[in-house]
């Protein structure tokens, strides 16, 4: 019962912000065409690297969904640095994860997270470009990706009336975006619940609050396939278990940007040297951002504002209703394929009429 209570408290805290973030994600998809993104990042030099970070940061793409978009940008003529910058910034943060961070971790993390993501994206892009100065920017790239990969918005959708585009935005935000992230969001909430319920607060204190603790978080986050939204409750539970704010920030930055799928594509399309430089840029900048955040917490005596740390409070009805709506949307994603499969089996089992000769 304690496990279920902690889990439901997390859902209630996160639901309004996640619902708002998913809606914003759908609106952004209707406003920003993929062709414009490709055109902006085809410019040479550091300008395209910076643009890659700022364009990728709010886009509603998961760690897998960003891959085909990044490769399309590369094929359109973007440098390796601009492609790398886009690959880092897009999964590390987004409108949904920022709003979720504000709800679960407080305003400080909601600001520190996108700043850290933009910084690591730009640094990684500059390092990759510096390694690749003598190579032509254009290169053919082909990619195959699983069901979570995002498709480009058809051009004719942008010619529709505003009302119809808003309906499409709602369908994408509460349909495709939830479908892409539901599994990992559920895993993140369950992991956060387990850590909160079972791990004592002194467990992570053995690693201290410096570089060693952050390296441990890098090792934890490096192989994980976890999106920015799903990493948020895990980071909150780690904070509750005793790690420093900077170490939690390192986990949130490295986890989404360094999963095995992304690293495999970078190695195949940009080369092993680019992959090594990419990892150095992401991990090094994440640790620097973590140390800076720890120093800021110490200097200004900021308190941790963890929503999950407050127990026994009663939530207003509208927050509980938002939680029910979110759970319903997630369950709908999982139930629909099962019902379709069941209908297909039933249709196949029904006897067919025999033609009379």
FENMOZI-V936442 format. One record per residue. N is the residue number from 1. SS is DSSP state (2 for helix, 1 for strand, 0 for the rest). PHI is phi in degrees with one decimal (999 if undefined). Layout:
N&SS&PHI  N&SS&PHI
This chain:
1&0&999  2&2&-64.7  3&2&-60.3  4&2&-65.6  5&2&-65.3  6&2&-62.2  7&2&-61.3  8&2&-68.0  9&2&-60.7  10&2&-63.2  11&2&-63.2  12&2&-63.5  13&2&-64.1  14&2&-91.4  15&2&-56.4  16&2&-59.5  17&2&-74.0  18&2&-65.8  19&2&-61.6  20&2&-66.6  21&2&-64.3  22&2&-64.2  23&2&-65.1  24&2&-62.1  25&2&-61.3  26&2&-65.0  27&2&-65.6  28&2&-61.4  29&2&-62.6  30&2&-77.6  31&2&-92.3  32&0&-104.0  33&0&-75.8  34&2&-62.6  35&2&-62.9  36&2&-67.7  37&2&-59.8  38&2&-62.1  39&2&-63.9  40&2&-65.7  41&2&-89.5  42&0&-80.6  43&0&-70.2  44&0&-78.0  45&0&88.0  46&2&-69.7  47&2&-59.6  48&2&-68.3  49&2&-64.7  50&2&-64.9  51&2&-62.4  52&2&-58.5  53&2&-68.7  54&2&-75.3  55&2&-74.7  56&2&-72.7  57&2&-56.1  58&2&-87.1  59&0&-67.2  60&0&-84.6  61&0&-126.8  62&0&-84.3  63&0&-61.5  64&0&-88.7  65&2&-63.7  66&2&-74.0  67&2&-63.1  68&2&-63.9  69&2&-65.5  70&2&-64.6  71&2&-71.0  72&2&-65.5  73&2&-63.3  74&2&-62.1  75&2&-67.8  76&0&-74.4  77&0&118.0  78&0&-68.7  79&0&-70.9  80&2&-60.6  81&2&-64.6  82&2&-64.9  83&2&-63.5  84&2&-64.1  85&2&-60.5  86&2&-64.7  87&2&-65.9  88&2&-81.2  89&2&-68.7  90&2&-64.5  91&2&-80.4  92&2&-73.1  93&0&-152.7  94&0&175.3  95&2&-62.3  96&2&-71.9  97&2&-72.0  98&2&-66.7  99&2&-64.9  100&2&-66.1  101&2&-61.7  102&2&-61.7  103&2&-69.7  104&2&-94.1  105&2&-110.1  106&0&99.8  107&2&-66.1  108&2&-63.6  109&2&-70.0  110&2&-63.5  111&2&-90.6  112&2&-65.3  113&2&-64.2  114&2&-65.0  115&2&-64.3  116&2&-63.7  117&2&-65.2  118&2&-64.3  119&2&-64.4  120&2&-66.3  121&2&-65.4  122&2&-66.9  123&2&-62.7  124&2&-61.3  125&2&-64.3  126&2&-64.7  127&2&-65.0  128&2&-65.3  129&2&-65.0  130&2&-63.2  131&2&-76.0  132&0&-121.7  133&0&-65.0  134&0&-86.7  135&0&-101.2  136&0&-65.1  137&0&-73.8  138&0&-82.5  139&0&-164.3  140&0&-73.6  141&0&-140.5  142&0&-125.7  143&0&-148.6  144&0&-124.7  145&0&-141.6  146&0&-75.3  147&0&-70.1  148&0&-85.3  149&0&-69.4  150&0&-87.3  151&0&-96.5  152&0&-70.0  153&0&-77.8  154&0&-57.3  155&2&-62.5  156&2&-68.8  157&2&-63.9  158&2&-79.2  159&2&-94.9  160&0&-74.5  161&0&-60.0  162&2&-57.1  163&2&-61.4  164&2&-67.8  165&2&-67.7  166&2&-66.3  167&2&-63.1  168&2&-64.2  169&2&-63.8  170&2&-65.4  171&2&-63.1  172&2&-71.0  173&2&-63.3  174&2&-95.6  175&2&-114.6  176&2&-64.3  177&2&-63.8  178&2&-67.3  179&2&-61.7  180&2&-69.9  181&2&-113.4  182&2&-58.3  183&2&-62.0  184&2&-73.6  185&2&-64.0  186&2&-62.7  187&2&-62.2  188&2&-61.9  189&2&-67.2  190&2&-66.6  191&2&-60.5  192&2&-61.6  193&2&-64.3  194&2&-62.4  195&2&-61.9  196&2&-63.9  197&2&-79.3  198&2&-112.0  199&0&-88.9  200&0&-67.2  201&0&-64.0  202&0&-87.5  203&2&-61.0  204&2&-86.9  205&2&-67.1  206&2&-63.6  207&2&-89.8  208&0&76.0  209&0&-126.1  210&0&-106.6  211&2&-63.8  212&2&-60.1  213&2&-61.2  214&2&-70.8  215&2&-64.1  216&2&-62.1  217&2&-65.5  218&2&-63.0  219&2&-64.5  220&2&-70.5  221&2&-84.5  222&2&-57.5  223&0&-85.1  224&0&-75.4  225&0&-98.7  226&0&-139.3  227&0&-79.7  228&2&-60.8  229&2&-64.7  230&2&-69.7  231&2&-72.8  232&2&-66.3  233&2&-65.5  234&2&-64.7  235&2&-62.2  236&2&-63.6  237&2&-68.5  238&2&-65.5  239&2&-62.2  240&2&-64.7  241&0&-84.5  242&0&122.3  243&0&-76.3  244&0&-78.4  245&2&-57.2  246&2&-63.9  247&2&-66.1  248&2&-64.2  249&2&-64.6  250&2&-59.9  251&2&-62.4  252&2&-69.4  253&2&-87.0  254&2&-82.8  255&2&-56.2  256&2&-69.4  257&2&-93.2  258&0&-124.6  259&0&-70.9  260&2&-64.0  261&2&-64.0  262&2&-64.3  263&2&-63.9  264&2&-64.9  265&2&-67.6  266&2&-62.3  267&2&-62.7  268&2&-72.4  269&2&-94.7  270&2&-110.5  271&0&106.1  272&2&-65.1  273&2&-61.3  274&2&-64.4  275&2&-64.0  276&2&-61.4  277&2&-64.4  278&2&-57.8  279&2&-65.3  280&2&-60.8  281&2&-64.3  282&2&-67.0  283&2&-68.6  284&2&-61.3  285&2&-68.3  286&2&-62.3  287&2&-65.7  288&2&-62.0  289&2&-65.9  290&2&-64.4  291&2&-63.4  292&2&-64.7  293&2&-68.0  294&2&-61.0  295&2&-63.7  296&2&-67.1  297&2&-60.7  298&2&-70.3  299&2&-70.7  300&2&-99.7  301&0&54.6  302&0&-70.2  303&0&-84.9  304&0&-75.0  305&0&-114.2  306&0&-95.0  307&2&-64.3  308&2&-76.5  309&2&-81.9  310&0&-94.5  311&0&-115.0  312&0&80.7  313&0&-85.7  314&0&-97.1  315&0&-99.4  316&0&-63.9  317&2&-61.2  318&2&-65.8  319&2&-71.1  320&2&-65.9  321&2&-64.7  322&2&-61.6  323&2&-64.5  324&2&-63.8  325&2&-62.7  326&2&-62.5  327&2&-61.0  328&2&-63.3  329&2&-66.1  330&2&-67.2  331&2&-63.3  332&2&-60.4  333&2&-61.3  334&2&-84.1  335&2&-80.4  336&2&-55.2  337&2&-61.6  338&2&-67.4  339&2&-67.5  340&2&-65.7  341&2&-64.0  342&2&-63.9  343&2&-64.6  344&2&-65.5  345&2&-65.2  346&2&-64.8  347&2&-65.1  348&2&-68.2  349&2&-81.4  350&0&-68.9  351&0&-68.5  352&0&-93.0  353&0&-65.6  354&0&-92.8  355&0&-68.3  356&0&-85.8  357&0&-81.8
